[in-house]
Amino acid sequence: MTVTVVLIVLLGLGGLLSLTFGLFFLMAGANCADSACTDRVGLAVLLIELAPVVAWAPTTAWAVVRMARRKVAFWVPLLALPIYVAVVAGGVAVLGTVM
């Protein structure tokens, strides 16, 4: 139970750190001339910024439910990492169409 709580807290703090660094992707739209380019940059930044929330919230809820049922749950917060990477990769792929 302790390991699960520590992992949830660490992943939450990592997500907050990721949110601040994700704002730097806004600079990718600095040389956009048309609105389509700006829209793609906005979508990419939105995906990158929402990735920690999309990954952390459901896995945290699932881990809490498993802990309440007295089941092993330390592996559930670790599932947030591949979900996070997949959503960020999607955002970076959208951002790659701008460059």
Secondary structure per residue as TSV (DSSP state, phi and psi in degrees):
chain	resnum	aa	ss	phi	psi
A	1	M	-	360.0	-40.8
A	2	T	H	-64.1	-42.8
A	3	V	H	-61.9	-40.9
A	4	T	H	-63.2	-45.0
A	5	V	H	-64.6	-41.7
A	6	V	H	-62.9	-43.2
A	7	L	H	-64.2	-40.4
A	8	I	H	-62.2	-44.5
A	9	V	H	-66.1	-45.2
A	10	L	H	-63.2	-41.5
A	11	L	H	-67.6	-35.1
A	12	G	H	-64.8	-43.9
A	13	L	H	-66.1	-39.2
A	14	G	H	-63.3	-36.2
A	15	G	H	-65.9	-39.1
A	16	L	H	-64.5	-40.6
A	17	L	H	-63.7	-40.3
A	18	S	H	-64.8	-35.5
A	19	L	H	-62.4	-38.9
A	20	T	H	-71.3	-39.9
A	21	F	H	-73.5	-24.9
A	22	G	H	-65.1	-24.5
A	23	L	G	-67.1	-21.2
A	24	F	G	-67.3	-18.6
A	25	F	G	-70.1	-14.7
A	26	L	G	-62.9	-26.9
A	27	M	G	-67.3	-15.2
A	28	A	G	-66.3	-23.8
A	29	G	G	-91.5	9.4
A	30	A	G	-65.3	-29.8
A	31	N	G	-105.8	20.4
A	32	C	-	-76.2	133.8
A	33	A	-	-102.9	-30.0
A	34	D	S	-113.0	167.3
A	35	S	H	-73.0	-26.2
A	36	A	H	-65.1	-39.9
A	37	C	H	-64.9	-44.1
A	38	T	H	-63.4	-38.0
A	39	D	H	-65.3	-40.7
A	40	R	H	-66.3	-39.8
A	41	V	H	-63.7	-42.0
A	42	G	H	-62.2	-42.4
A	43	L	H	-64.6	-42.1
A	44	A	H	-63.7	-44.3
A	45	V	H	-66.6	-37.6
A	46	L	H	-62.0	-45.0
A	47	L	H	-62.2	-44.5
A	48	I	H	-66.3	-38.4
A	49	E	H	-73.9	-32.6
A	50	L	H	-83.9	-11.9
A	51	A	H	-55.3	-46.3
A	52	P	H	-62.5	-38.2
A	53	V	H	-69.4	-43.7
A	54	V	H	-62.8	-34.1
A	55	A	H	-85.0	-41.4
A	56	W	H	-79.9	-43.3
A	57	A	H	-61.4	-51.5
A	58	P	H	-68.2	-36.7
A	59	T	H	-70.7	-33.0
A	60	T	H	-66.4	-44.5
A	61	A	H	-61.5	-43.2
A	62	W	H	-64.1	-41.1
A	63	A	H	-64.4	-40.2
A	64	V	H	-64.6	-41.4
A	65	V	H	-63.0	-43.4
A	66	R	H	-64.1	-39.4
A	67	M	H	-67.0	-37.2
A	68	A	H	-65.5	-30.4
A	69	R	T	-88.9	7.3
A	70	R	T	62.2	39.1
A	71	K	-	-108.8	159.9
A	72	V	-	-66.8	128.0
A	73	A	-	-133.3	6.0
A	74	F	T	-65.1	-25.2
A	75	W	T	-81.6	-17.9
A	76	V	T	-66.9	-46.5
A	77	P	G	-62.3	-26.2
A	78	L	G	-68.6	-20.3
A	79	L	G	-68.4	-18.0
A	80	A	H	-65.9	-29.5
A	81	L	H	-63.9	-51.8
A	82	P	H	-66.6	-30.7
A	83	I	H	-65.4	-44.1
A	84	Y	H	-60.7	-46.8
A	85	V	H	-62.3	-40.0
A	86	A	H	-65.7	-42.7
A	87	V	H	-68.9	-41.3
A	88	V	H	-65.3	-39.9
A	89	A	H	-61.2	-38.2
A	90	G	H	-63.6	-42.2
A	91	G	H	-64.9	-41.3
A	92	V	H	-68.5	-34.2
A	93	A	H	-64.9	-41.4
A	94	V	H	-64.7	-40.1
A	95	L	H	-66.6	-30.8
A	96	G	H	-66.8	-22.9
A	97	T	T	-75.1	-14.7
A	98	V	T	-81.1	-39.1
A	99	M	-	-74.1	360.0
